[in-house]
Amino acid sequence: MIAFVGLSEMALVDDVFDSDPSLLDRLAVELDSAKSQMWNWRSLAKKLISNGQRFKEFEAQLHYPSENPAALLFRYLSKTEGFSHLTVGSLKQKLSEMPRKDVLNLLTHAEVQGRSKNGAFFCSYH
């Protein structure tokens, strides 16, 4: 019998999204401003990017509405020093600070297979 255990808290978000781009897409749709005006991609960005200047740099790169800003946020973070090692656990912590259980649940119940560059398994089966 195979039992899903879940994403490792230590897995790198970048690696998880590389292995399952549809997970990034689902999270991005849920974090879109059209879904929630108050607790959306901008709220998460402000939690992840505490430096005001860096947040302004990110916003300047947006071509919204032609591209989903949540997806762009994760791409931006993956290329930014200090954020490229964002773990699933850290992202879950930030999402738990927002009243958006739906988004947190998407990440919590994701079934992605693989190994992160830092050696953490995305998930385990037994």
TORKOL-4160 file (C-alpha; in steps of 0.2 Angstrom, whole numbers, padded with zeros to 4 digits, m for minus):
126
<pt num="1" X="0000" Y="0000" Z="0000"/>
<pt num="2" X="0006" Y="0017" Z="m0005"/>
<pt num="3" X="0003" Y="0031" Z="0008"/>
<pt num="4" X="0007" Y="0050" Z="0004"/>
<pt num="5" X="0016" Y="0059" Z="0018"/>
<pt num="6" X="0018" Y="0076" Z="0010"/>
<pt num="7" X="0031" Y="0089" Z="0005"/>
<pt num="8" X="0046" Y="0090" Z="0015"/>
<pt num="9" X="0047" Y="0107" Z="0025"/>
<pt num="10" X="0065" Y="0108" Z="0020"/>
<pt num="11" X="0062" Y="0106" Z="0001"/>
<pt num="12" X="0066" Y="0121" Z="m0009"/>
<pt num="13" X="0051" Y="0130" Z="m0016"/>
<pt num="14" X="0060" Y="0132" Z="m0033"/>
<pt num="15" X="0063" Y="0114" Z="m0035"/>
<pt num="16" X="0045" Y="0109" Z="m0031"/>
<pt num="17" X="0038" Y="0121" Z="m0044"/>
<pt num="18" X="0051" Y="0115" Z="m0056"/>
<pt num="19" X="0045" Y="0097" Z="m0054"/>
<pt num="20" X="0027" Y="0102" Z="m0054"/>
<pt num="21" X="0023" Y="0118" Z="m0063"/>
<pt num="22" X="0005" Y="0115" Z="m0062"/>
<pt num="23" X="0007" Y="0118" Z="m0043"/>
<pt num="24" X="0014" Y="0135" Z="m0046"/>
<pt num="25" X="m0001" Y="0138" Z="m0058"/>
<pt num="26" X="m0014" Y="0133" Z="m0045"/>
<pt num="27" X="m0006" Y="0144" Z="m0031"/>
<pt num="28" X="m0004" Y="0159" Z="m0043"/>
<pt num="29" X="m0023" Y="0158" Z="m0048"/>
<pt num="30" X="m0028" Y="0157" Z="m0030"/>
<pt num="31" X="m0017" Y="0172" Z="m0025"/>
<pt num="32" X="m0023" Y="0182" Z="m0040"/>
<pt num="33" X="m0031" Y="0199" Z="m0035"/>
<pt num="34" X="m0047" Y="0194" Z="m0043"/>
<pt num="35" X="m0050" Y="0180" Z="m0031"/>
<pt num="36" X="m0046" Y="0191" Z="m0015"/>
<pt num="37" X="m0043" Y="0209" Z="m0014"/>
<pt num="38" X="m0036" Y="0209" Z="0003"/>
<pt num="39" X="m0025" Y="0193" Z="0005"/>
<pt num="40" X="m0018" Y="0190" Z="m0012"/>
<pt num="41" X="m0001" Y="0190" Z="m0021"/>
<pt num="42" X="0003" Y="0207" Z="m0015"/>
<pt num="43" X="0001" Y="0202" Z="0004"/>
<pt num="44" X="0012" Y="0187" Z="0002"/>
<pt num="45" X="0025" Y="0198" Z="m0007"/>
<pt num="46" X="0026" Y="0210" Z="0007"/>
<pt num="47" X="0028" Y="0196" Z="0019"/>
<pt num="48" X="0042" Y="0188" Z="0009"/>
<pt num="49" X="0050" Y="0204" Z="0003"/>
<pt num="50" X="0052" Y="0214" Z="0019"/>
<pt num="51" X="0064" Y="0227" Z="0011"/>
<pt num="52" X="0053" Y="0241" Z="0004"/>
<pt num="53" X="0065" Y="0245" Z="m0010"/>
<pt num="54" X="0066" Y="0227" Z="m0016"/>
<pt num="55" X="0047" Y="0226" Z="m0016"/>
<pt num="56" X="0047" Y="0242" Z="m0027"/>
<pt num="57" X="0059" Y="0234" Z="m0039"/>
<pt num="58" X="0048" Y="0218" Z="m0040"/>
<pt num="59" X="0033" Y="0229" Z="m0043"/>
<pt num="60" X="0042" Y="0238" Z="m0057"/>
<pt num="61" X="0045" Y="0222" Z="m0066"/>
<pt num="62" X="0026" Y="0217" Z="m0067"/>
<pt num="63" X="0017" Y="0217" Z="m0083"/>
<pt num="64" X="0000" Y="0214" Z="m0075"/>
<pt num="65" X="m0013" Y="0209" Z="m0081"/>
<pt num="66" X="m0004" Y="0200" Z="m0095"/>
<pt num="67" X="0005" Y="0189" Z="m0083"/>
<pt num="68" X="0000" Y="0182" Z="m0066"/>
<pt num="69" X="0009" Y="0192" Z="m0053"/>
<pt num="70" X="0010" Y="0178" Z="m0040"/>
<pt num="71" X="0019" Y="0167" Z="m0053"/>
<pt num="72" X="0030" Y="0182" Z="m0057"/>
<pt num="73" X="0033" Y="0184" Z="m0038"/>
<pt num="74" X="0040" Y="0166" Z="m0036"/>
<pt num="75" X="0051" Y="0168" Z="m0052"/>
<pt num="76" X="0058" Y="0184" Z="m0045"/>
<pt num="77" X="0062" Y="0176" Z="m0028"/>
<pt num="78" X="0070" Y="0162" Z="m0037"/>
<pt num="79" X="0083" Y="0174" Z="m0045"/>
<pt num="80" X="0085" Y="0185" Z="m0030"/>
<pt num="81" X="0099" Y="0182" Z="m0018"/>
<pt num="82" X="0093" Y="0177" Z="m0001"/>
<pt num="83" X="0077" Y="0170" Z="m0007"/>
<pt num="84" X="0083" Y="0157" Z="m0019"/>
<pt num="85" X="0084" Y="0145" Z="m0005"/>
<pt num="86" X="0066" Y="0148" Z="0001"/>
<pt num="87" X="0059" Y="0132" Z="0009"/>
<pt num="88" X="0042" Y="0124" Z="0008"/>
<pt num="89" X="0041" Y="0126" Z="0027"/>
<pt num="90" X="0046" Y="0145" Z="0026"/>
<pt num="91" X="0032" Y="0148" Z="0013"/>
<pt num="92" X="0019" Y="0138" Z="0023"/>
<pt num="93" X="0024" Y="0149" Z="0038"/>
<pt num="94" X="0021" Y="0165" Z="0028"/>
<pt num="95" X="0004" Y="0158" Z="0021"/>
<pt num="96" X="m0002" Y="0153" Z="0038"/>
<pt num="97" X="0000" Y="0172" Z="0043"/>
<pt num="98" X="m0013" Y="0176" Z="0030"/>
<pt num="99" X="m0031" Y="0171" Z="0032"/>
<pt num="100" X="m0030" Y="0160" Z="0016"/>
<pt num="101" X="m0031" Y="0142" Z="0021"/>
<pt num="102" X="m0036" Y="0137" Z="0004"/>
<pt num="103" X="m0019" Y="0143" Z="m0003"/>
<pt num="104" X="m0010" Y="0134" Z="0012"/>
<pt num="105" X="m0020" Y="0118" Z="0009"/>
<pt num="106" X="m0015" Y="0118" Z="m0009"/>
<pt num="107" X="0004" Y="0117" Z="m0004"/>
<pt num="108" X="0001" Y="0106" Z="0011"/>
<pt num="109" X="m0008" Y="0093" Z="0001"/>
<pt num="110" X="0003" Y="0094" Z="m0015"/>
<pt num="111" X="0009" Y="0077" Z="m0021"/>
<pt num="112" X="0025" Y="0081" Z="m0030"/>
<pt num="113" X="0039" Y="0068" Z="m0032"/>
<pt num="114" X="0058" Y="0071" Z="m0032"/>
<pt num="115" X="0072" Y="0078" Z="m0022"/>
<pt num="116" X="0077" Y="0096" Z="m0019"/>
<pt num="117" X="0094" Y="0102" Z="m0023"/>
<pt num="118" X="0097" Y="0103" Z="m0004"/>
<pt num="119" X="0094" Y="0085" Z="m0003"/>
<pt num="120" X="0076" Y="0085" Z="0005"/>
<pt num="121" X="0063" Y="0074" Z="m0003"/>
<pt num="122" X="0048" Y="0083" Z="m0010"/>
<pt num="123" X="0037" Y="0069" Z="m0003"/>
<pt num="124" X="0039" Y="0051" Z="0003"/>
<pt num="125" X="0029" Y="0035" Z="0001"/>
<pt num="126" X="0029" Y="0019" Z="0010"/>
